[in-house]
Amino acid sequence: MILARIVGTVVATRKDARLEGKKLLVVKPISPQGDDESDYLIAVDTVGSGFSETVLVVTGSSARNAAECKDRPVDAAIVGIVDEVMLDAVHEAELADARKK
């Protein structure tokens, strides 16, 4: 799974008929701390997410098995809206040390 933030939408007037009615969103992978990582993905929204929300994205065969994506040409799907990300104390301390440097 990929932790990501929704940063935009895609409008495609001509597309595979199996994608009709599906919301396509631009997502930017992020670290557990919310920092942007490289690249962007276009993902089919299966959970009703919206702009700037933090979401869980699956890719590959997991995306094709997500709700509403079965037998559709999908390589990335949004399968969850994240409320909060918590790391254990060891990882939080490592991040704090890294930020000081």
C-alpha beads as a LAMMPS data file, in Angstrom:
LAMMPS data file: protein, C-alpha beads

101 atoms
100 bonds

1 atom types
1 bond types

-500.0 500.0 xlo xhi
-500.0 500.0 ylo yhi
-500.0 500.0 zlo zhi

Masses

1 110.0

Atoms # bond

1 1 1 0.000 0.000 0.000
2 1 1 1.066 3.530 -0.683
3 1 1 0.329 6.468 1.593
4 1 1 -0.589 9.449 -0.607
5 1 1 -2.300 12.833 -0.705
6 1 1 -4.867 13.800 -3.338
7 1 1 -3.535 16.741 -5.319
8 1 1 -5.802 16.907 -8.361
9 1 1 -8.311 15.345 -10.690
10 1 1 -8.195 13.944 -14.214
11 1 1 -10.936 14.593 -16.744
12 1 1 -10.944 12.219 -19.692
13 1 1 -13.834 12.614 -22.096
14 1 1 -12.663 9.612 -24.141
15 1 1 -11.662 6.517 -22.208
16 1 1 -12.243 2.796 -21.960
17 1 1 -15.967 2.215 -21.494
18 1 1 -15.251 0.233 -18.316
19 1 1 -13.962 3.438 -16.698
20 1 1 -17.138 5.428 -17.389
21 1 1 -18.463 6.978 -14.181
22 1 1 -15.235 6.375 -12.254
23 1 1 -13.525 9.332 -10.543
24 1 1 -9.848 9.584 -11.514
25 1 1 -7.620 11.438 -9.054
26 1 1 -3.992 12.567 -9.093
27 1 1 -2.214 11.390 -5.936
28 1 1 1.242 12.263 -4.613
29 1 1 2.956 9.607 -2.472
30 1 1 3.959 10.920 0.974
31 1 1 6.047 9.710 3.892
32 1 1 4.371 8.761 7.197
33 1 1 5.257 12.284 8.389
34 1 1 3.390 13.837 5.467
35 1 1 6.441 14.877 3.430
36 1 1 6.087 14.644 -0.351
37 1 1 7.895 11.839 -2.127
38 1 1 8.693 11.631 -5.820
39 1 1 6.324 10.960 -8.701
40 1 1 2.562 11.082 -9.074
41 1 1 -0.064 8.418 -9.712
42 1 1 -3.494 8.487 -11.287
43 1 1 -5.850 6.350 -9.205
44 1 1 -9.495 5.331 -9.399
45 1 1 -11.376 6.464 -6.302
46 1 1 -13.393 3.643 -4.683
47 1 1 -14.130 5.333 -1.335
48 1 1 -15.382 8.853 -2.102
49 1 1 -12.219 10.714 -1.159
50 1 1 -11.632 14.401 -1.841
51 1 1 -8.966 17.027 -2.504
52 1 1 -6.000 17.143 -0.091
53 1 1 -7.115 14.081 1.875
54 1 1 -4.536 11.486 2.865
55 1 1 -5.424 8.138 1.333
56 1 1 -4.261 4.550 0.923
57 1 1 -3.508 3.503 -2.645
58 1 1 -2.970 -0.019 -3.954
59 1 1 -1.427 -0.854 -7.311
60 1 1 -1.209 -3.778 -9.695
61 1 1 -3.362 -6.829 -9.100
62 1 1 -4.500 -5.443 -5.734
63 1 1 -5.991 -2.444 -7.546
64 1 1 -7.806 -4.688 -10.002
65 1 1 -9.337 -6.567 -7.051
66 1 1 -10.525 -3.423 -5.250
67 1 1 -14.239 -2.723 -4.962
68 1 1 -15.711 -1.461 -8.235
69 1 1 -12.489 -2.203 -10.155
70 1 1 -12.960 -5.871 -10.997
71 1 1 -12.414 -6.517 -14.714
72 1 1 -11.468 -2.881 -15.371
73 1 1 -8.173 -1.523 -16.761
74 1 1 -6.954 -0.164 -13.417
75 1 1 -3.382 -0.092 -12.107
76 1 1 -3.940 2.127 -9.033
77 1 1 -6.968 2.416 -6.762
78 1 1 -7.739 4.481 -3.663
79 1 1 -9.024 2.019 -1.073
80 1 1 -9.004 4.025 2.162
81 1 1 -9.107 7.504 3.679
82 1 1 -6.500 7.949 6.419
83 1 1 -7.518 9.666 9.653
84 1 1 -4.159 9.511 11.417
85 1 1 -0.686 7.995 11.042
86 1 1 1.172 6.997 14.201
87 1 1 4.716 5.651 14.412
88 1 1 6.201 3.817 17.379
89 1 1 8.484 5.747 19.756
90 1 1 11.705 4.402 18.208
91 1 1 10.824 5.644 14.732
92 1 1 9.572 8.994 16.060
93 1 1 12.928 9.508 17.836
94 1 1 14.857 8.629 14.660
95 1 1 12.828 11.166 12.686
96 1 1 13.384 13.859 15.301
97 1 1 17.157 13.239 15.180
98 1 1 17.171 13.356 11.387
99 1 1 15.311 16.681 11.392
100 1 1 17.913 18.231 13.733
101 1 1 20.754 17.448 11.303

Bonds

1 1 1 2
2 1 2 3
3 1 3 4
4 1 4 5
5 1 5 6
6 1 6 7
7 1 7 8
8 1 8 9
9 1 9 10
10 1 10 11
11 1 11 12
12 1 12 13
13 1 13 14
14 1 14 15
15 1 15 16
16 1 16 17
17 1 17 18
18 1 18 19
19 1 19 20
20 1 20 21
21 1 21 22
22 1 22 23
23 1 23 24
24 1 24 25
25 1 25 26
26 1 26 27
27 1 27 28
28 1 28 29
29 1 29 30
30 1 30 31
31 1 31 32
32 1 32 33
33 1 33 34
34 1 34 35
35 1 35 36
36 1 36 37
37 1 37 38
38 1 38 39
39 1 39 40
40 1 40 41
41 1 41 42
42 1 42 43
43 1 43 44
44 1 44 45
45 1 45 46
46 1 46 47
47 1 47 48
48 1 48 49
49 1 49 50
50 1 50 51
51 1 51 52
52 1 52 53
53 1 53 54
54 1 54 55
55 1 55 56
56 1 56 57
57 1 57 58
58 1 58 59
59 1 59 60
60 1 60 61
61 1 61 62
62 1 62 63
63 1 63 64
64 1 64 65
65 1 65 66
66 1 66 67
67 1 67 68
68 1 68 69
69 1 69 70
70 1 70 71
71 1 71 72
72 1 72 73
73 1 73 74
74 1 74 75
75 1 75 76
76 1 76 77
77 1 77 78
78 1 78 79
79 1 79 80
80 1 80 81
81 1 81 82
82 1 82 83
83 1 83 84
84 1 84 85
85 1 85 86
86 1 86 87
87 1 87 88
88 1 88 89
89 1 89 90
90 1 90 91
91 1 91 92
92 1 92 93
93 1 93 94
94 1 94 95
95 1 95 96
96 1 96 97
97 1 97 98
98 1 98 99
99 1 99 100
100 1 100 101
